[in-house]
Amino acid sequence: MLQPREQDQRWRGCFETVPVHLQPVLMVLLSGITDAAACNRLHVSPRTFSRRLAELLDHFGVETRFQAGMEFAMSCRGRSRSHVVETRPAPCQPPRPRIAGRTDPTGL
């Protein structure tokens, strides 16, 4: 199994929350190498790496690699995703009609 590098030792205690077969995938993501280099380092095909990456994202309940990294870091600090307030952008509103002769910048 891939061992953490010296600078990755700070994460060592956090890996227990990640399934054993996904820990190497998380380590290569933390190292910041390309997918091709990750496949070579892990000795897996690009398809297998992609599948394991999708499984890792599913494990954390996120959609992107960045979110997975944030979730991992938060879990190391003893926080879970339940502390994150999810915000959604307001629905698009049609522009208000301007009334001729008004100089109010709010459009009221």
Secondary structure, 3 states (H helix, E strand, C coil): CCCCCHHHHHHHHHHHHCCHHHHHHHHHHHHCCCHHHHHHHHCCCHHHHHHHHHHHHHHHCCCCHHHHHHHHHHHHCCCCHHHCCCCCCCCCCCCCCCCCCCCCCCCC
